[in-house]
């Protein structure tokens, strides 16, 4: 029974330490974004959410899906088709500047697009991967659904504004987390600058629009910025530390890079906490098992006590009206003696 007391104390201390470990985590970051989400790419676990299911305009972050389909098409090293649609885009959209007659592989064009932007490349990639723009957009929506981005609907491969083109912070984080499992995709999105080579000769220099990628944040390695008049500035950012990748989506933020840093810092701190918490839970579980063993032993002692203190007459053994499970006076007496002995032993330990 001394063991029971000690293990009980251990359980309480372990539980308190577990609660302390949880409370010792960094407080949820204060961010400017209207909505945001952080997901562990390896497990799919969500580490943070703010208005994560609110429908928003994804802008250029749509190009993540365009790139996913490009990667999975098996056509990365083929020369990209230049479409009529890409040449007819409005003058104020982001362009990489690929024109009829230019020869660029799909891989290099997508890398340029994910570095600096390029609605023209998004449209060209669509007709390189699929028979038509419409069939490509259909594939985008099918892929989003298969990933679990069930609150997303695309109408074009570039993220141009359309009331039926929308997503959520949670869905974009899911798409980013899925994409970052691919080495080919990671190779498209981790460039602070990129000299895009043409297949025949020459290069085009691209500087990233992803301020987070050049912020000095440890492990920063992606993914894509975006902005629309209605949706505001947005970013899906990623960072990898010790082989573990986290993805953060930030929508409608005046400080998307700062929000990304705050969210991913918080996410990595959350990642480190479960190991300690699990250890504490394990300790608590072990202590609980020990306590159960001690309780079992104590019950055996009580049973022995009951035998040695068998009632001398029938009156002593009658069932108490309000006692649990038909407890008898003799049983209560044995337990009281046992409790007194434990108290004395505990006092002696002090």
Secondary structure, 3 states (H helix, E strand, C coil): CHHHHHHHHHHHHHHHHHHHHHHCCCCCCCCCCCEEEEEECCCCCEEEEECCCCCECCHHHHHHHHHHHHHHCCCCCCECCCCHHHHCCCCCCCCCCCCCCCCCEHHHHHHHHHHHCCHHHHHHHHHHHCCCHHHHHHHHHHHHHHHCCCCCECCCCCCCCCCCCEECHHHHHHHHHHHCCCHHHHHHHCCCEEEEECCCCCEEEEECCCCCCCCCCCCEEEEEEEEECCCEEEEEEEEEECCEEEEEEEECCCCHHHHHHHHHHHHHHHHHHHHHHHHHHHHHHHHHHHHHHHHHHHHHHHHHHHHHCCCCCHHHHCECCCCHHHCEHHHHHHHHHHHHHHHHHHHHHC
